[in-house]
């Protein structure tokens, strides 16, 4: 009887020690830095904003040091061209989803001067500003496709001051 009680007590201590070790391993695994799911991704982006321009873009996102990256977008639309550079900082939300935030400058040129029939001062020009974003992205495990969605403010400072909300959707090929 005494041996049986001693056996139960040893197994209970072993079981609780096993739980402590497993819990410690899980905490250590969650506390480690998250490596990005890809190094570079190339694809297309669609933007919508209330600046009277909807943009289609080519996009490249590259991580220099996890979690720091740079996204470069070159966009075009009906009589305009646009470039944007954004610093991104990424954080893992789950094992599949990453969240990111960032900001950066953008510059563009527009021309609605169809064949010089109108005053060039009011129908063509440059704009520049700063755009911020907060987004979420998912990279498929089985094949290298990255999908992302972000939203953020856009501040135009040249030629006039405007504030807008910009929403973007990305589909990129991810190079691991």
PyMOL commands that place a pseudoatom at each C-alpha (Angstrom):
pseudoatom trace, name=CA, resn=UNK, resi=1, chain=A, elem=C, hetatm=0, pos=[0.000, 0.000, 0.000]
pseudoatom trace, name=CA, resn=UNK, resi=2, chain=A, elem=C, hetatm=0, pos=[2.807, 2.393, 0.882]
pseudoatom trace, name=CA, resn=UNK, resi=3, chain=A, elem=C, hetatm=0, pos=[4.595, 1.543, -2.411]
pseudoatom trace, name=CA, resn=UNK, resi=4, chain=A, elem=C, hetatm=0, pos=[1.419, 2.271, -4.371]
pseudoatom trace, name=CA, resn=UNK, resi=5, chain=A, elem=C, hetatm=0, pos=[1.045, 5.693, -2.736]
pseudoatom trace, name=CA, resn=UNK, resi=6, chain=A, elem=C, hetatm=0, pos=[4.738, 6.452, -3.366]
pseudoatom trace, name=CA, resn=UNK, resi=7, chain=A, elem=C, hetatm=0, pos=[4.310, 5.396, -7.057]
pseudoatom trace, name=CA, resn=UNK, resi=8, chain=A, elem=C, hetatm=0, pos=[1.284, 7.691, -7.475]
pseudoatom trace, name=CA, resn=UNK, resi=9, chain=A, elem=C, hetatm=0, pos=[3.144, 10.590, -5.868]
pseudoatom trace, name=CA, resn=UNK, resi=10, chain=A, elem=C, hetatm=0, pos=[6.172, 10.107, -8.173]
pseudoatom trace, name=CA, resn=UNK, resi=11, chain=A, elem=C, hetatm=0, pos=[3.953, 9.980, -11.283]
pseudoatom trace, name=CA, resn=UNK, resi=12, chain=A, elem=C, hetatm=0, pos=[2.065, 13.086, -10.209]
pseudoatom trace, name=CA, resn=UNK, resi=13, chain=A, elem=C, hetatm=0, pos=[5.373, 14.967, -9.762]
pseudoatom trace, name=CA, resn=UNK, resi=14, chain=A, elem=C, hetatm=0, pos=[6.592, 13.637, -13.112]
pseudoatom trace, name=CA, resn=UNK, resi=15, chain=A, elem=C, hetatm=0, pos=[3.332, 14.661, -14.791]
pseudoatom trace, name=CA, resn=UNK, resi=16, chain=A, elem=C, hetatm=0, pos=[3.483, 18.185, -13.367]
pseudoatom trace, name=CA, resn=UNK, resi=17, chain=A, elem=C, hetatm=0, pos=[7.184, 18.487, -14.315]
pseudoatom trace, name=CA, resn=UNK, resi=18, chain=A, elem=C, hetatm=0, pos=[6.304, 17.383, -17.857]
pseudoatom trace, name=CA, resn=UNK, resi=19, chain=A, elem=C, hetatm=0, pos=[3.583, 20.060, -18.041]
pseudoatom trace, name=CA, resn=UNK, resi=20, chain=A, elem=C, hetatm=0, pos=[6.001, 22.707, -16.818]
pseudoatom trace, name=CA, resn=UNK, resi=21, chain=A, elem=C, hetatm=0, pos=[8.598, 21.733, -19.449]
pseudoatom trace, name=CA, resn=UNK, resi=22, chain=A, elem=C, hetatm=0, pos=[6.027, 21.706, -22.269]
pseudoatom trace, name=CA, resn=UNK, resi=23, chain=A, elem=C, hetatm=0, pos=[4.659, 25.084, -21.159]
pseudoatom trace, name=CA, resn=UNK, resi=24, chain=A, elem=C, hetatm=0, pos=[8.179, 26.518, -21.018]
pseudoatom trace, name=CA, resn=UNK, resi=25, chain=A, elem=C, hetatm=0, pos=[8.934, 25.262, -24.543]
pseudoatom trace, name=CA, resn=UNK, resi=26, chain=A, elem=C, hetatm=0, pos=[5.709, 26.805, -25.891]
pseudoatom trace, name=CA, resn=UNK, resi=27, chain=A, elem=C, hetatm=0, pos=[6.462, 30.157, -24.238]
pseudoatom trace, name=CA, resn=UNK, resi=28, chain=A, elem=C, hetatm=0, pos=[10.008, 30.134, -25.663]
pseudoatom trace, name=CA, resn=UNK, resi=29, chain=A, elem=C, hetatm=0, pos=[8.716, 29.268, -29.137]
pseudoatom trace, name=CA, resn=UNK, resi=30, chain=A, elem=C, hetatm=0, pos=[6.172, 32.102, -29.032]
pseudoatom trace, name=CA, resn=UNK, resi=31, chain=A, elem=C, hetatm=0, pos=[8.765, 34.555, -27.787]
pseudoatom trace, name=CA, resn=UNK, resi=32, chain=A, elem=C, hetatm=0, pos=[11.245, 33.970, -30.599]
pseudoatom trace, name=CA, resn=UNK, resi=33, chain=A, elem=C, hetatm=0, pos=[11.474, 36.347, -33.522]
pseudoatom trace, name=CA, resn=UNK, resi=34, chain=A, elem=C, hetatm=0, pos=[9.377, 35.467, -36.517]
pseudoatom trace, name=CA, resn=UNK, resi=35, chain=A, elem=C, hetatm=0, pos=[11.154, 34.970, -39.808]
pseudoatom trace, name=CA, resn=UNK, resi=36, chain=A, elem=C, hetatm=0, pos=[9.250, 36.351, -42.755]
pseudoatom trace, name=CA, resn=UNK, resi=37, chain=A, elem=C, hetatm=0, pos=[7.434, 33.858, -44.944]
pseudoatom trace, name=CA, resn=UNK, resi=38, chain=A, elem=C, hetatm=0, pos=[9.332, 35.218, -47.969]
pseudoatom trace, name=CA, resn=UNK, resi=39, chain=A, elem=C, hetatm=0, pos=[12.254, 37.517, -48.793]
pseudoatom trace, name=CA, resn=UNK, resi=40, chain=A, elem=C, hetatm=0, pos=[10.961, 39.225, -51.946]
pseudoatom trace, name=CA, resn=UNK, resi=41, chain=A, elem=C, hetatm=0, pos=[7.556, 39.330, -53.603]
pseudoatom trace, name=CA, resn=UNK, resi=42, chain=A, elem=C, hetatm=0, pos=[6.567, 40.767, -57.000]
pseudoatom trace, name=CA, resn=UNK, resi=43, chain=A, elem=C, hetatm=0, pos=[3.048, 41.307, -58.306]
pseudoatom trace, name=CA, resn=UNK, resi=44, chain=A, elem=C, hetatm=0, pos=[0.138, 43.655, -58.898]
pseudoatom trace, name=CA, resn=UNK, resi=45, chain=A, elem=C, hetatm=0, pos=[-1.706, 46.047, -56.618]
pseudoatom trace, name=CA, resn=UNK, resi=46, chain=A, elem=C, hetatm=0, pos=[-5.016, 47.797, -56.907]
pseudoatom trace, name=CA, resn=UNK, resi=47, chain=A, elem=C, hetatm=0, pos=[-5.720, 50.962, -54.921]
pseudoatom trace, name=CA, resn=UNK, resi=48, chain=A, elem=C, hetatm=0, pos=[-8.848, 52.886, -54.240]
pseudoatom trace, name=CA, resn=UNK, resi=49, chain=A, elem=C, hetatm=0, pos=[-8.913, 56.323, -52.670]
pseudoatom trace, name=CA, resn=UNK, resi=50, chain=A, elem=C, hetatm=0, pos=[-11.174, 59.363, -52.497]
pseudoatom trace, name=CA, resn=UNK, resi=51, chain=A, elem=C, hetatm=0, pos=[-8.582, 61.448, -54.390]
pseudoatom trace, name=CA, resn=UNK, resi=52, chain=A, elem=C, hetatm=0, pos=[-10.475, 60.889, -57.656]
pseudoatom trace, name=CA, resn=UNK, resi=53, chain=A, elem=C, hetatm=0, pos=[-7.847, 58.425, -58.841]
pseudoatom trace, name=CA, resn=UNK, resi=54, chain=A, elem=C, hetatm=0, pos=[-8.029, 54.660, -58.798]
pseudoatom trace, name=CA, resn=UNK, resi=55, chain=A, elem=C, hetatm=0, pos=[-4.630, 53.131, -59.309]
pseudoatom trace, name=CA, resn=UNK, resi=56, chain=A, elem=C, hetatm=0, pos=[-3.293, 49.910, -60.793]
pseudoatom trace, name=CA, resn=UNK, resi=57, chain=A, elem=C, hetatm=0, pos=[0.312, 49.237, -59.897]
pseudoatom trace, name=CA, resn=UNK, resi=58, chain=A, elem=C, hetatm=0, pos=[3.251, 46.904, -60.144]
pseudoatom trace, name=CA, resn=UNK, resi=59, chain=A, elem=C, hetatm=0, pos=[4.527, 46.166, -56.660]
pseudoatom trace, name=CA, resn=UNK, resi=60, chain=A, elem=C, hetatm=0, pos=[7.737, 44.763, -55.191]
pseudoatom trace, name=CA, resn=UNK, resi=61, chain=A, elem=C, hetatm=0, pos=[8.159, 44.075, -51.489]
pseudoatom trace, name=CA, resn=UNK, resi=62, chain=A, elem=C, hetatm=0, pos=[11.547, 43.083, -50.080]
pseudoatom trace, name=CA, resn=UNK, resi=63, chain=A, elem=C, hetatm=0, pos=[12.600, 42.370, -46.491]
pseudoatom trace, name=CA, resn=UNK, resi=64, chain=A, elem=C, hetatm=0, pos=[16.141, 43.525, -45.724]
pseudoatom trace, name=CA, resn=UNK, resi=65, chain=A, elem=C, hetatm=0, pos=[16.227, 42.360, -42.113]
pseudoatom trace, name=CA, resn=UNK, resi=66, chain=A, elem=C, hetatm=0, pos=[13.228, 40.668, -40.566]
pseudoatom trace, name=CA, resn=UNK, resi=67, chain=A, elem=C, hetatm=0, pos=[10.837, 42.415, -39.781]
pseudoatom trace, name=CA, resn=UNK, resi=68, chain=A, elem=C, hetatm=0, pos=[12.000, 45.520, -41.731]
pseudoatom trace, name=CA, resn=UNK, resi=69, chain=A, elem=C, hetatm=0, pos=[11.115, 45.803, -45.403]
pseudoatom trace, name=CA, resn=UNK, resi=70, chain=A, elem=C, hetatm=0, pos=[10.557, 48.161, -48.314]
pseudoatom trace, name=CA, resn=UNK, resi=71, chain=A, elem=C, hetatm=0, pos=[7.597, 48.142, -50.684]
pseudoatom trace, name=CA, resn=UNK, resi=72, chain=A, elem=C, hetatm=0, pos=[7.931, 49.946, -54.005]
pseudoatom trace, name=CA, resn=UNK, resi=73, chain=A, elem=C, hetatm=0, pos=[4.875, 50.606, -56.168]
pseudoatom trace, name=CA, resn=UNK, resi=74, chain=A, elem=C, hetatm=0, pos=[4.782, 52.009, -59.694]
pseudoatom trace, name=CA, resn=UNK, resi=75, chain=A, elem=C, hetatm=0, pos=[1.251, 52.840, -60.749]
pseudoatom trace, name=CA, resn=UNK, resi=76, chain=A, elem=C, hetatm=0, pos=[-0.569, 54.174, -63.742]
pseudoatom trace, name=CA, resn=UNK, resi=77, chain=A, elem=C, hetatm=0, pos=[-4.067, 55.112, -64.716]
pseudoatom trace, name=CA, resn=UNK, resi=78, chain=A, elem=C, hetatm=0, pos=[-6.044, 57.329, -67.054]
pseudoatom trace, name=CA, resn=UNK, resi=79, chain=A, elem=C, hetatm=0, pos=[-3.422, 59.943, -68.045]
pseudoatom trace, name=CA, resn=UNK, resi=80, chain=A, elem=C, hetatm=0, pos=[-1.204, 59.694, -64.950]
pseudoatom trace, name=CA, resn=UNK, resi=81, chain=A, elem=C, hetatm=0, pos=[1.781, 57.795, -63.529]
pseudoatom trace, name=CA, resn=UNK, resi=82, chain=A, elem=C, hetatm=0, pos=[2.691, 57.400, -59.858]
pseudoatom trace, name=CA, resn=UNK, resi=83, chain=A, elem=C, hetatm=0, pos=[5.539, 56.024, -57.668]
pseudoatom trace, name=CA, resn=UNK, resi=84, chain=A, elem=C, hetatm=0, pos=[5.529, 55.169, -54.004]
pseudoatom trace, name=CA, resn=UNK, resi=85, chain=A, elem=C, hetatm=0, pos=[8.154, 53.913, -51.565]
pseudoatom trace, name=CA, resn=UNK, resi=86, chain=A, elem=C, hetatm=0, pos=[7.022, 52.541, -48.207]
pseudoatom trace, name=CA, resn=UNK, resi=87, chain=A, elem=C, hetatm=0, pos=[8.932, 51.304, -45.204]
pseudoatom trace, name=CA, resn=UNK, resi=88, chain=A, elem=C, hetatm=0, pos=[7.133, 48.315, -43.654]
pseudoatom trace, name=CA, resn=UNK, resi=89, chain=A, elem=C, hetatm=0, pos=[7.513, 46.648, -40.309]
pseudoatom trace, name=CA, resn=UNK, resi=90, chain=A, elem=C, hetatm=0, pos=[5.911, 43.220, -40.117]
pseudoatom trace, name=CA, resn=UNK, resi=91, chain=A, elem=C, hetatm=0, pos=[4.682, 41.198, -37.128]
pseudoatom trace, name=CA, resn=UNK, resi=92, chain=A, elem=C, hetatm=0, pos=[3.288, 37.681, -37.068]
pseudoatom trace, name=CA, resn=UNK, resi=93, chain=A, elem=C, hetatm=0, pos=[-0.366, 37.468, -36.075]
pseudoatom trace, name=CA, resn=UNK, resi=94, chain=A, elem=C, hetatm=0, pos=[-0.727, 33.698, -36.489]
pseudoatom trace, name=CA, resn=UNK, resi=95, chain=A, elem=C, hetatm=0, pos=[1.424, 31.096, -38.220]
pseudoatom trace, name=CA, resn=UNK, resi=96, chain=A, elem=C, hetatm=0, pos=[-0.230, 31.989, -41.553]
pseudoatom trace, name=CA, resn=UNK, resi=97, chain=A, elem=C, hetatm=0, pos=[-1.018, 35.702, -41.246]
pseudoatom trace, name=CA, resn=UNK, resi=98, chain=A, elem=C, hetatm=0, pos=[1.361, 38.636, -40.833]
pseudoatom trace, name=CA, resn=UNK, resi=99, chain=A, elem=C, hetatm=0, pos=[0.334, 42.140, -39.879]
pseudoatom trace, name=CA, resn=UNK, resi=100, chain=A, elem=C, hetatm=0, pos=[2.302, 45.169, -41.028]
pseudoatom trace, name=CA, resn=UNK, resi=101, chain=A, elem=C, hetatm=0, pos=[2.387, 48.912, -40.751]
pseudoatom trace, name=CA, resn=UNK, resi=102, chain=A, elem=C, hetatm=0, pos=[4.385, 51.478, -42.638]
pseudoatom trace, name=CA, resn=UNK, resi=103, chain=A, elem=C, hetatm=0, pos=[4.691, 54.864, -44.270]
pseudoatom trace, name=CA, resn=UNK, resi=104, chain=A, elem=C, hetatm=0, pos=[6.481, 56.525, -47.126]
pseudoatom trace, name=CA, resn=UNK, resi=105, chain=A, elem=C, hetatm=0, pos=[6.549, 59.201, -49.805]
pseudoatom trace, name=CA, resn=UNK, resi=106, chain=A, elem=C, hetatm=0, pos=[4.793, 59.143, -53.153]
pseudoatom trace, name=CA, resn=UNK, resi=107, chain=A, elem=C, hetatm=0, pos=[5.039, 61.290, -56.265]
pseudoatom trace, name=CA, resn=UNK, resi=108, chain=A, elem=C, hetatm=0, pos=[2.966, 61.413, -59.436]
pseudoatom trace, name=CA, resn=UNK, resi=109, chain=A, elem=C, hetatm=0, pos=[2.373, 63.209, -62.716]
pseudoatom trace, name=CA, resn=UNK, resi=110, chain=A, elem=C, hetatm=0, pos=[-0.995, 63.768, -64.369]
pseudoatom trace, name=CA, resn=UNK, resi=111, chain=A, elem=C, hetatm=0, pos=[-1.879, 65.144, -67.795]
pseudoatom trace, name=CA, resn=UNK, resi=112, chain=A, elem=C, hetatm=0, pos=[-5.387, 65.763, -69.065]
pseudoatom trace, name=CA, resn=UNK, resi=113, chain=A, elem=C, hetatm=0, pos=[-4.212, 68.105, -71.803]
pseudoatom trace, name=CA, resn=UNK, resi=114, chain=A, elem=C, hetatm=0, pos=[-5.547, 66.143, -74.760]
pseudoatom trace, name=CA, resn=UNK, resi=115, chain=A, elem=C, hetatm=0, pos=[-3.439, 67.336, -77.700]
pseudoatom trace, name=CA, resn=UNK, resi=116, chain=A, elem=C, hetatm=0, pos=[-2.625, 70.787, -76.195]
pseudoatom trace, name=CA, resn=UNK, resi=117, chain=A, elem=C, hetatm=0, pos=[-6.208, 71.965, -76.647]
pseudoatom trace, name=CA, resn=UNK, resi=118, chain=A, elem=C, hetatm=0, pos=[-6.479, 73.277, -73.103]
pseudoatom trace, name=CA, resn=UNK, resi=119, chain=A, elem=C, hetatm=0, pos=[-4.466, 75.419, -70.738]
pseudoatom trace, name=CA, resn=UNK, resi=120, chain=A, elem=C, hetatm=0, pos=[-1.509, 73.260, -69.572]
pseudoatom trace, name=CA, resn=UNK, resi=121, chain=A, elem=C, hetatm=0, pos=[-1.395, 74.971, -66.170]
pseudoatom trace, name=CA, resn=UNK, resi=122, chain=A, elem=C, hetatm=0, pos=[-4.788, 73.552, -65.176]
pseudoatom trace, name=CA, resn=UNK, resi=123, chain=A, elem=C, hetatm=0, pos=[-4.689, 70.240, -67.034]
pseudoatom trace, name=CA, resn=UNK, resi=124, chain=A, elem=C, hetatm=0, pos=[-1.237, 68.846, -66.174]
pseudoatom trace, name=CA, resn=UNK, resi=125, chain=A, elem=C, hetatm=0, pos=[1.034, 68.797, -63.162]
pseudoatom trace, name=CA, resn=UNK, resi=126, chain=A, elem=C, hetatm=0, pos=[2.899, 67.010, -60.412]
pseudoatom trace, name=CA, resn=UNK, resi=127, chain=A, elem=C, hetatm=0, pos=[1.716, 65.848, -57.025]
pseudoatom trace, name=CA, resn=UNK, resi=128, chain=A, elem=C, hetatm=0, pos=[3.556, 64.488, -54.018]
pseudoatom trace, name=CA, resn=UNK, resi=129, chain=A, elem=C, hetatm=0, pos=[2.710, 63.444, -50.528]
pseudoatom trace, name=CA, resn=UNK, resi=130, chain=A, elem=C, hetatm=0, pos=[3.037, 60.877, -47.770]
pseudoatom trace, name=CA, resn=UNK, resi=131, chain=A, elem=C, hetatm=0, pos=[0.994, 57.705, -47.322]
pseudoatom trace, name=CA, resn=UNK, resi=132, chain=A, elem=C, hetatm=0, pos=[0.677, 55.426, -44.303]
pseudoatom trace, name=CA, resn=UNK, resi=133, chain=A, elem=C, hetatm=0, pos=[-0.725, 51.924, -44.063]
pseudoatom trace, name=CA, resn=UNK, resi=134, chain=A, elem=C, hetatm=0, pos=[-1.871, 49.231, -41.685]
pseudoatom trace, name=CA, resn=UNK, resi=135, chain=A, elem=C, hetatm=0, pos=[-2.383, 45.838, -43.284]
pseudoatom trace, name=CA, resn=UNK, resi=136, chain=A, elem=C, hetatm=0, pos=[-2.580, 42.075, -43.138]
pseudoatom trace, name=CA, resn=UNK, resi=137, chain=A, elem=C, hetatm=0, pos=[-1.045, 39.530, -45.506]
pseudoatom trace, name=CA, resn=UNK, resi=138, chain=A, elem=C, hetatm=0, pos=[-1.194, 35.803, -46.121]
pseudoatom trace, name=CA, resn=UNK, resi=139, chain=A, elem=C, hetatm=0, pos=[1.346, 33.651, -47.960]
pseudoatom trace, name=CA, resn=UNK, resi=140, chain=A, elem=C, hetatm=0, pos=[0.161, 30.221, -49.077]
pseudoatom trace, name=CA, resn=UNK, resi=141, chain=A, elem=C, hetatm=0, pos=[2.222, 27.274, -47.846]
pseudoatom trace, name=CA, resn=UNK, resi=142, chain=A, elem=C, hetatm=0, pos=[1.760, 24.993, -50.867]
pseudoatom trace, name=CA, resn=UNK, resi=143, chain=A, elem=C, hetatm=0, pos=[2.537, 27.541, -53.571]
pseudoatom trace, name=CA, resn=UNK, resi=144, chain=A, elem=C, hetatm=0, pos=[4.298, 30.920, -53.460]
pseudoatom trace, name=CA, resn=UNK, resi=145, chain=A, elem=C, hetatm=0, pos=[1.400, 33.364, -53.690]
pseudoatom trace, name=CA, resn=UNK, resi=146, chain=A, elem=C, hetatm=0, pos=[1.099, 36.277, -51.264]
pseudoatom trace, name=CA, resn=UNK, resi=147, chain=A, elem=C, hetatm=0, pos=[-2.181, 38.159, -50.756]
pseudoatom trace, name=CA, resn=UNK, resi=148, chain=A, elem=C, hetatm=0, pos=[-2.346, 41.408, -48.793]
pseudoatom trace, name=CA, resn=UNK, resi=149, chain=A, elem=C, hetatm=0, pos=[-4.837, 44.126, -47.923]
pseudoatom trace, name=CA, resn=UNK, resi=150, chain=A, elem=C, hetatm=0, pos=[-4.046, 47.453, -46.287]
pseudoatom trace, name=CA, resn=UNK, resi=151, chain=A, elem=C, hetatm=0, pos=[-5.689, 50.727, -45.411]
pseudoatom trace, name=CA, resn=UNK, resi=152, chain=A, elem=C, hetatm=0, pos=[-4.269, 54.075, -44.403]
pseudoatom trace, name=CA, resn=UNK, resi=153, chain=A, elem=C, hetatm=0, pos=[-4.264, 57.840, -44.733]
pseudoatom trace, name=CA, resn=UNK, resi=154, chain=A, elem=C, hetatm=0, pos=[-2.731, 59.656, -47.670]
pseudoatom trace, name=CA, resn=UNK, resi=155, chain=A, elem=C, hetatm=0, pos=[-1.620, 63.267, -47.351]
pseudoatom trace, name=CA, resn=UNK, resi=156, chain=A, elem=C, hetatm=0, pos=[-1.013, 65.260, -50.530]
pseudoatom trace, name=CA, resn=UNK, resi=157, chain=A, elem=C, hetatm=0, pos=[1.095, 68.379, -50.045]
pseudoatom trace, name=CA, resn=UNK, resi=158, chain=A, elem=C, hetatm=0, pos=[1.874, 69.449, -53.649]
pseudoatom trace, name=CA, resn=UNK, resi=159, chain=A, elem=C, hetatm=0, pos=[0.171, 71.155, -55.537]
pseudoatom trace, name=CA, resn=UNK, resi=160, chain=A, elem=C, hetatm=0, pos=[-2.526, 71.573, -52.896]
pseudoatom trace, name=CA, resn=UNK, resi=161, chain=A, elem=C, hetatm=0, pos=[-3.197, 69.992, -49.532]
pseudoatom trace, name=CA, resn=UNK, resi=162, chain=A, elem=C, hetatm=0, pos=[-5.545, 67.018, -49.520]
pseudoatom trace, name=CA, resn=UNK, resi=163, chain=A, elem=C, hetatm=0, pos=[-6.243, 64.230, -47.048]
pseudoatom trace, name=CA, resn=UNK, resi=164, chain=A, elem=C, hetatm=0, pos=[-7.598, 60.905, -48.254]
pseudoatom trace, name=CA, resn=UNK, resi=165, chain=A, elem=C, hetatm=0, pos=[-8.172, 57.329, -47.230]
pseudoatom trace, name=CA, resn=UNK, resi=166, chain=A, elem=C, hetatm=0, pos=[-6.374, 54.752, -49.381]
pseudoatom trace, name=CA, resn=UNK, resi=167, chain=A, elem=C, hetatm=0, pos=[-7.273, 51.038, -49.540]
pseudoatom trace, name=CA, resn=UNK, resi=168, chain=A, elem=C, hetatm=0, pos=[-4.999, 48.601, -51.353]
pseudoatom trace, name=CA, resn=UNK, resi=169, chain=A, elem=C, hetatm=0, pos=[-5.153, 44.941, -52.414]
pseudoatom trace, name=CA, resn=UNK, resi=170, chain=A, elem=C, hetatm=0, pos=[-2.017, 43.007, -53.441]
pseudoatom trace, name=CA, resn=UNK, resi=171, chain=A, elem=C, hetatm=0, pos=[-1.437, 39.710, -55.208]
pseudoatom trace, name=CA, resn=UNK, resi=172, chain=A, elem=C, hetatm=0, pos=[2.265, 38.831, -55.469]
pseudoatom trace, name=CA, resn=UNK, resi=173, chain=A, elem=C, hetatm=0, pos=[4.549, 35.929, -56.332]
pseudoatom trace, name=CA, resn=UNK, resi=174, chain=A, elem=C, hetatm=0, pos=[6.729, 35.266, -53.278]
pseudoatom trace, name=CA, resn=UNK, resi=175, chain=A, elem=C, hetatm=0, pos=[10.382, 34.279, -53.642]
pseudoatom trace, name=CA, resn=UNK, resi=176, chain=A, elem=C, hetatm=0, pos=[11.489, 32.383, -50.542]
for i in range(1, 176): cmd.bond("trace and resi %d" % i, "trace and resi %d" % (i + 1))
show_as sticks, trace
zoom trace
